[in-house]
């Protein structure tokens, strides 16, 4: 896909919210016990209505939109020149990580708060063999970081890019815990910290430009295009040279429900730092857990809220009675 071509937007499925008909309340007075039971029942009803919507939003095996963008990295072509690293820093306004270089040059050891993209080296422990690997956000089809973010700071945006919104982030770092690829990084050395991760050069996509790393790669080790096209190209390479690639498969086609960054490697994916994952979306797993939690906690939480209201109402009544009593008797109340 050329740099001048703008990928089309991915159409998002709209989930129509369920309408809950209000229950008619009898004019007769009800007891507190009946009120609490009603609240608990309402909480269970809301949860039961919400759970199917959550399951639909996070299917076990998500399907990428036809215009979802992607990167394909082939480490058999990569020369380790690292041209993509300063290009990424420049495009994203990131300072060089010079800590280990005595302030002389950019020398990160891994993804961090100053590094969204890195080329790493794998060396065989008992031989001369080696391979490079490019690490950045994998832009999962159903990202665990998005599911884990409690306020929607991370979201799946246009073209499938996973982006971060500073105005919604509370710094909980749940995204760091949720990500199986250990990608999001927290700015520990800043007063107003950010979550730092590759965002597919989202601003460049909106200007009809491809990501900075793919634009500068001199050998075409990492290329940019539609996911469907790059997946087909990767499989063509495997078919043409079946003994060249590990297990003759594309990493990211199915892992964690599928990712939009795809890999071809001549050594085990685990050796170059890519975890072994199943084909089920991690977002699907997460919603199954949270739906159970919400199901059992929604009732007690609502009941506690009602009790708090009752306690506040009784306390206000007590204060009013204390004032009247003090006026009549001249004695101040104990509480």
Secondary structure, 3 states (H helix, E strand, C coil): CCCCCCCCCCCCCCCCCCCCCCCCCCCCCCCHHHHHHHHHHHHHHHHHHHHHHHHHHCCCCCCCCCCCEEEEEECCCCCCCCHHHHHHHHHHCCCCCCHHHCCCCCCCCCCECCECCEEEEEECCCCCCEEEEEECCCCECCCHHHHHCCCCCEEECHHHCEEECHHHCCCCCHHHHHCCCCCCEECCCCCCCCEECCCCCHHHHHCCCCCHHHHHCCCCCEEEEEHHHHHHHHHHHHHHCCCCCHHHCCECCCHHHCECEEEECCCCCCCCCCCCCCCCCHHHHHHHHHHHHHHHHHHHHHHHHHHHHHHHHHHHHHHHHHHHHHHHHCCCCCC
